[in-house]
Amino acid sequence: MDADAVQLVVELVSPGNKTMDREFKPLLYAEASIPHFWRLEFDPAPRLIVSELHAGRYVETATALAGATTRINAPFPVDIDPAGLTRQ
């Protein structure tokens, strides 16, 4: 897929690749000018970190915590509770 067509990347942080998922991959996505980046963390509890591209780097705009519904407006409106994103 052409990066110009991508509006959002969602990264699921895995225990074996934390540094790659948190540090390296966001740099690649920013370099590709993908406007929205969400990172789903699982430890110690599920949380979704929402970021938008500003001046070539991602800036956190919201954090959705497990057990609470958070409204995210961009790149599309969605109400989300990260607790529902984990494997039961």
ROMAR-702381 format. One line per field, with one value per residue (C-alpha): y, x, z. Coordinates in Angstrom, 2 decimals. Layout:
N
yy <- Y:... .
xx <- X:... .
zz <- Z:... .
***
This chain:
88
yy <- 0.00:3.49:5.47:8.49:6.51:5.68:8.02:6.00:3.39:1.45:-0.22:-3.00:-2.98:-6.51:-7.62:-8.71:-5.55:-2.69:-0.46:-1.08:-0.44:2.69:4.32:3.10:2.40:5.81:7.45:5.45:6.32:10.02:9.90:8.49:11.45:9.28:11.86:9.74:7.18:5.24:2.99:0.33:-0.60:-3.64:-3.44:-2.78:-2.18:-1.50:2.11:3.75:6.65:8.85:11.00:13.34:14.38:17.97:19.38:15.92:14.27:12.73:14.69:12.92:14.37:11.94:8.83:6.43:4.38:1.00:1.23:4.63:5.52:8.16:10.11:10.38:12.69:12.25:10.73:9.60:9.86:6.88:6.20:3.63:1.82:0.02:-2.65:-4.07:-4.45:-7.22:-10.92:-12.54 .
xx <- 0.00:1.20:1.95:0.12:-3.13:-2.61:-4.30:-3.72:-1.31:-2.12:0.84:0.24:3.19:4.46:6.64:9.52:9.60:8.81:11.69:10.99:7.25:7.67:10.76:11.77:8.48:6.95:9.98:9.38:5.67:6.46:9.03:6.29:4.06:1.27:-0.86:-2.16:-0.44:-2.08:-0.08:-1.89:-0.04:-1.07:1.13:0.23:-3.29:-4.58:-4.24:-4.31:-1.95:-3.27:-0.80:-0.89:1.92:3.11:6.24:7.54:7.06:4.20:2.66:0.41:-3.09:-4.97:-4.62:-7.54:-7.45:-9.06:-12.41:-13.32:-14.75:-12.73:-13.91:-11.32:-12.28:-9.49:-8.92:-12.52:-14.86:-14.81:-15.65:-13.25:-12.47:-9.09:-10.30:-12.36:-9.27:-7.60:-7.84:-10.06 .
zz <- 0.00:-0.84:2.35:0.88:1.17:4.86:7.35:10.55:11.85:15.01:16.69:19.22:21.62:22.06:24.99:22.76:20.62:23.01:21.91:18.23:18.66:20.80:19.33:15.87:14.09:14.90:13.28:10.10:10.07:10.60:7.81:5.56:6.61:8.01:9.84:12.73:14.95:17.77:20.12:22.12:25.31:27.36:30.45:33.24:31.83:28.33:27.19:23.80:23.15:20.34:18.40:15.41:13.11:13.65:12.03:11.16:14.55:16.51:19.33:21.84:21.78:24.05:26.15:26.44:29.65:30.27:31.98:30.55:27.17:25.34:22.29:19.52:16.65:14.10:11.64:12.20:15.20:17.52:21.16:22.58:25.82:25.52:27.97:25.11:22.90:24.88:24.34:26.95 .
***
